[in-house]
Amino acid sequence: MRKMCLCSAIIILLFYVSAWGQPGSLTLDMLMDVPSAKALSSGDIETELRMYPNGGLLATILVGVSHYFSLGVSYGGENIIGTGDANMNPQPCVHVKFLLFEERFLFPAIMLGFNSQGYGAYLSSLKRYTIKSRGLYAVASKNTSFLGGLGIHAGVNWSLEREDGDSDLNIFAGCHKFIRNDIVILSEYDTAINDNSDNAIGSGKGYLNVGVRWSFAQRLFVEFALKNILENGRATGSVREVKLVYLTFF
């Protein structure tokens, strides 16, 4: 309980410290692990390289087929950076996104999607990633100029990784806060209620992540994230990740 209160206080403090910033234009089709209801423009190509513990690398490419529909693929593994044999994920994963409703003055944007890519190590015995893939999901997003550029995101998902016996519907939420046009602070919470059975990895606390995204060149940004702050899980603690993203078009 103390850790949760402390983390909440840190997030609130970050928002108020940056209250006078201006909204920016960084790509925010995802926070860190949580999706948003923002679609790529038609012809946009987003490439991402995620670096995570144990020499892990995960490469993703997402293409805006139209303003409402995006299609992507990802692949990676552990020990790619380091010595010895790389431990690659069993197969590439797919990401499909469909913008159902665009954002209006009083109504949020709503997106439906499917993402088979989980995060962290792949556990062959349970046929799942350490952080379960999102699977089928629906997410709503509302952006406002309040406090200089604030966005709220919330949704539900149903993961197809259910070998641990936990097939519950899951809930997630997140927010972003611009502090200037090229810097945005991110926070998200995944309740992980689909990962707390007797055979699951989670311990019931959920996954709280915070991060910062910086656009240091045109259409190119770097993201630093501190994940699993609540140390949810029986064998995993908090981790640090770095993500590089480049947005181009054809």
C-alpha positions, 0 to 999 in steps of 0.5 A: 500500500505504501508503494502504491501511494508513493508511486501515485504521488510521484505521478501527480507531482510530475503532472503538476510540475509540468502544468504550464507545458504546451501540447505536442505532436509526438506519435502516441499510438501506444503509451509504453505497453498500453495501446491508445485509440490513435491511428497512424495516417494513411501511408505512415510507417512506424518502426520500433526497437525495444531494448529490455533486460537480459539482452532483449531486443524486440523489433516492430513495424506498423503500417497505416494502410488507411486512416482507420486501419493499421497492420504490423508485425514484431519479432525479437528475443532475449540474449541477442545482446551478450554472449552465448546463443540468442533465445528467440521468441517462437514466432513473429507476432501480429498487430491489427488496429481499427479506428472505430470512432474518431475523437469529437468534442464531447466523445473519445476516440474508440479503437478495436485491435488485436496484438499477439505480442507480449513483453519480457521473456517467453515462457515455453512451459506456459506458452506465454510472455512474462507480460501477457500479450494484449490479445483482443482489445478495445480502448478509448482515448480523450485528449485535452489542452487542459494543463498544457496537453493531457490525454487519458486512455482506458480499455479492456482486453482478452489475451489468448495466452491462457495456458496458466488457467487464467482467462479473465477479461482484463482492464488497463488505463494510462495517461500522457502529459506534454511538458513541451512539444518534444517531451511527454511524460507517460504513465499506465496501469495494467490491472493484470486480473488475467494473471493472478491465478495459482499457476500465473506469474502475477501476484495481484498488484498489477503493472504500474509503469512510468516513462518519458518520451523525447523527440530528439530529431524530426520523426524520431524519438527515444523513450525511457521507461521504468516498469513494474514499479509495484513489483507484481509477480513472484519472480520479477521486480521492476525493470528499465527499458529503452525504446527507439521509434522512427516514423516515416511514410510512403 
